[in-house]
């Protein structure tokens, strides 16, 4: 195991001898400097030690995940303290774990966690849209290390110069948008391929079906028209009723 050492001089009596108090963090798997790396789903353990302890039990320790305290059992606080990170995930990537003296936070040691993971893919996604409408296909690209992305239409490289295709990438997603859908152009199987130097190539498929445009019932104008008709009929009935009652007197 590789060890990180951070030293702090604690002067007990002015102008007299000083005691060197040292915190160190050991990790499994072994760290590279202050960085410990692991693939997603694996277990990482960190152990914080107080060196040069002359009196037992030694000083109390505490852990921080980034800046938030980690809950520890009482027996896991004195002289030696361990953390077991089971099944690390992409949410743990970039997190800093800091061990420090409870009585003096300036005496500390830190370890940065690097998690390797691939985009989350799951089978084929079926997408249905009407002719003349717009649609966006979203492909997850969040990974470490970063991936390269390419799109295909029916197994061939996608031609972005025609068909109204717009492709946008960021750190987490690749989005393929299509406007004014036409069945002859856009109905197809689309594939998003991501290539990683560590995990190889993975593919997400989208099956886009373009349906005939449906006649949309103009609900609001129809309701307004019915209100006018009902009000007109009601006024006419009231007027006629007044005439009938006059004749019957």
C-alpha positions as MATLAB code, in Angstrom:
seq = 'XXXXXXXXXXXXXXXXXXXXXXXXXXXXXXXXXXXXXXXXXXXXXXXXXXXXXXXXXXXXXXXXXXXXXXXXXXXXXXXXXXXXXXXXXXXXXXXXXXXXXXXXXXXXXXXXXXXXXXXXXXXXXXXXXXXXXXXXXXXXXXXXXXXXXXXXXXXXXXXXXXXXXXXXXXXXXXXXXXXXXXXXXXXXXXXXXXXXXXXXXXXXXXXXXXXXXXXXXXXXXXXXXXXXXXXXXXXXXXXXXXXXXXXXX';
ca = [
       0.000    0.000    0.000;
       1.151    3.525   -0.768;
       0.953    6.077    2.008;
       0.311    9.822    2.050;
       2.017   11.698    4.889;
       1.099   15.161    6.128;
       3.176   16.421    9.057;
       2.258   18.924   11.719;
       4.596   20.230   14.463;
       2.943   20.486   17.846;
       5.040   22.625   20.150;
       4.447   21.442   23.688;
       6.609   23.975   25.547;
       8.020   27.166   23.983;
      11.701   26.882   23.100;
      11.729   23.185   24.064;
      11.510   19.968   22.113;
       8.603   19.418   19.696;
       6.608   16.318   18.891;
       5.877   15.429   15.274;
       2.225   14.398   14.784;
       1.543   12.709   11.475;
      -1.647   11.473    9.799;
      -1.411    8.985    6.966;
      -3.973    7.310    4.695;
      -3.498    3.836    3.295;
      -5.769    2.579    0.514;
      -6.794   -0.578   -1.241;
      -6.347   -0.631   -4.175;
      -3.033    1.235   -3.770;
      -3.130    4.943   -4.512;
      -1.097    6.959   -6.991;
      -0.023    9.869   -4.839;
      -3.219   11.298   -3.385;
      -5.522    9.589   -5.935;
      -7.018    6.119   -5.617;
      -8.632    4.664   -8.749;
     -11.246    1.965   -9.161;
     -13.760    0.691  -11.691;
     -17.459    1.152  -10.971;
     -18.898   -1.581   -8.766;
     -15.632   -2.392   -6.978;
     -14.797   -1.871   -3.284;
     -12.347    0.763   -2.041;
     -11.020    0.864    1.532;
      -9.285    3.797    3.224;
      -7.453    3.625    6.544;
      -6.320    6.699    8.464;
      -3.453    6.270   10.959;
      -1.954    8.524   13.608;
       1.811    8.101   13.698;
       4.097    8.638   16.694;
       1.443    7.934   19.288;
       2.989    7.760   22.761;
      -0.190    7.406   24.798;
      -3.053    4.987   24.075;
      -5.786    5.408   23.194;
      -4.556    8.059   20.781;
      -6.342   11.178   19.536;
      -9.850   11.027   18.100;
     -10.214   11.087   14.302;
     -13.023   12.056   11.986;
     -13.689   11.691    8.247;
     -15.222   14.118    5.762;
     -16.715   13.210    2.392;
     -15.966   16.412    0.530;
     -17.048   18.777    3.327;
     -19.708   16.596    4.934;
     -18.949   14.555    8.099;
     -19.011   10.752    7.828;
     -20.789    8.887   10.633;
     -18.335    6.599   12.454;
     -18.748    3.969   15.171;
     -17.078    4.971   18.443;
     -14.517    2.168   18.222;
     -13.543    3.414   14.740;
     -12.404    6.856   15.862;
      -9.273    6.487   18.020;
      -5.720    6.330   16.583;
      -6.871    4.322   13.571;
     -10.039    4.812   11.493;
     -11.215    2.951    8.380;
     -13.775    3.546    5.653;
     -15.097    0.792    3.386;
     -16.667    2.091    0.172;
     -18.629   -0.823   -1.237;
     -19.639   -0.874   -4.894;
     -18.367    2.595   -5.801;
     -20.439    4.358   -8.464;
     -20.196    7.277  -10.863;
     -21.602    9.451   -8.071;
     -18.375    8.826   -6.131;
     -16.156   10.028   -8.976;
     -14.161   13.107   -7.971;
     -15.073   12.866   -4.281;
     -12.388   13.838   -1.749;
     -12.157   11.951    1.558;
     -10.356   13.805    4.329;
      -9.198   12.401    7.668;
      -8.431   14.944   10.410;
      -7.887   15.249   14.132;
     -11.165   15.974   15.865;
      -9.395   18.455   18.131;
      -7.390   20.167   15.378;
      -8.727   20.156   11.807;
      -5.453   21.587   10.465;
      -3.858   18.168   11.063;
      -5.299   16.181    8.168;
      -4.689   13.983    5.159;
      -6.840   13.592    2.032;
      -7.472   11.045   -0.707;
      -9.226   11.742   -4.009;
     -11.379    9.002   -5.557;
     -11.353    8.394   -9.305;
     -14.005    5.998  -10.614;
     -13.888    4.532  -14.132;
     -17.326    3.907  -15.682;
     -19.127    3.654  -19.016;
     -22.379    5.259  -20.268;
     -25.604    3.592  -19.150;
     -27.203    1.770  -22.106;
     -30.208   -0.548  -22.087;
     -31.452   -2.291  -25.248;
     -33.432   -0.623  -28.042;
     -35.593    2.442  -27.492;
     -38.769    2.647  -29.601;
     -39.766    6.179  -30.595;
     -43.001    7.160  -32.381;
     -43.734   10.605  -33.848;
     -46.102   12.152  -36.404;
     -45.119   13.499  -39.791;
     -44.354   17.197  -39.644;
     -43.417   17.091  -35.963;
     -40.001   17.173  -34.285;
     -38.144   14.547  -32.259;
     -34.888   14.312  -30.298;
     -32.962   11.102  -29.612;
     -30.823   11.300  -26.449;
     -27.756    9.115  -25.942;
     -25.964    8.948  -22.581;
     -22.238    9.716  -22.968;
     -21.285   10.417  -19.342;
     -18.184    8.331  -18.675;
     -14.653    8.246  -17.326;
     -12.479    8.245  -19.324;
     -14.369   10.279  -21.920;
     -15.736    8.531  -25.006;
     -15.929    9.419  -28.679;
     -19.427    9.371  -30.201;
     -20.738    8.587  -33.693;
     -24.260    8.124  -35.103;
     -25.568    5.836  -37.848;
     -28.864    5.588  -39.750;
     -29.774    2.068  -40.847;
     -26.177    0.938  -40.356;
     -24.558    3.738  -42.369;
     -22.847    6.939  -41.260;
     -25.441    9.649  -40.661;
     -25.432   12.434  -43.272;
     -25.899   15.651  -41.315;
     -25.906   17.813  -44.444;
     -29.479   16.807  -45.358;
     -32.681   15.694  -43.676;
     -32.793   18.473  -41.103;
     -30.549   16.634  -38.641;
     -28.951   18.585  -35.790;
     -26.359   16.889  -33.568;
     -25.290   18.399  -30.222;
     -22.766   16.937  -27.749;
     -21.889   17.822  -24.172;
     -20.078   16.056  -21.311;
     -23.118   13.950  -20.408;
     -25.276   13.524  -23.542;
     -25.317   13.375  -27.311;
     -28.624   14.644  -28.780;
     -29.789   14.004  -32.351;
     -32.699   16.259  -33.313;
     -34.929   16.093  -36.396;
     -37.501   18.695  -37.463;
     -40.383   18.456  -39.961;
     -40.361   14.658  -39.944;
     -40.949   12.798  -43.204;
     -41.486    9.064  -43.241;
     -39.411    8.561  -46.389;
     -36.409   10.330  -44.869;
     -36.511    9.875  -41.118;
     -38.211    6.543  -40.371;
     -35.240    4.275  -39.630;
     -33.088    2.565  -37.038;
     -30.568    4.952  -35.482;
     -27.526    3.839  -33.531;
     -25.391    5.830  -31.117;
     -21.919    4.295  -30.795;
     -19.568    5.294  -27.991;
     -15.923    4.218  -27.989;
     -13.843    4.144  -24.801;
     -10.065    3.538  -24.594;
     -10.746    1.410  -21.489;
     -14.100   -0.303  -22.128;
     -14.229   -0.613  -25.938;
     -17.293    0.200  -28.083;
     -20.914    0.082  -26.993;
     -24.048    0.849  -29.025;
     -27.488    2.211  -28.173;
     -30.268    1.671  -30.765;
     -33.342    3.811  -31.482;
     -36.187    2.585  -33.712;
     -38.035    5.648  -35.031;
     -41.520    5.132  -36.486;
     -43.138    8.077  -38.309;
     -46.941    7.986  -38.338;
     -49.464    9.865  -40.485;
     -50.408   13.267  -39.177;
     -53.598   13.077  -37.146;
     -56.405   15.595  -37.517;
     -56.483   17.539  -34.302;
     -59.903   18.451  -32.950;
     -60.036   22.252  -32.325;
     -61.367   21.927  -28.795;
     -61.208   25.560  -27.680;
     -62.978   27.074  -30.729;
     -65.612   24.324  -30.585;
     -66.397   25.013  -26.931;
     -66.635   28.737  -27.641;
     -69.029   28.041  -30.532;
     -71.237   25.812  -28.365;
     -71.420   28.493  -25.680;
     -72.590   31.046  -28.260;
     -75.238   28.664  -29.639;
     -76.556   27.762  -26.174;
     -76.703   31.397  -25.089;
     -78.493   32.430  -28.295;
     -81.035   29.608  -27.942;
     -81.646   30.487  -24.296;
     -82.256   34.165  -25.079;
     -84.608   33.234  -27.908;
     -86.558   30.883  -25.608;
     -86.904   33.550  -22.913;
     -88.118   36.107  -25.454;
     -90.662   33.679  -26.925;
     -91.860   32.635  -23.459;
     -92.647   36.256  -22.635;
     -94.792   36.510  -25.797;
     -96.670   33.279  -24.956;
     -97.479   34.442  -21.428;
     -98.834   37.767  -22.768;
    -101.177   35.958  -25.162;
    -102.552   33.727  -22.401;
    -103.654   36.601  -20.135;
];
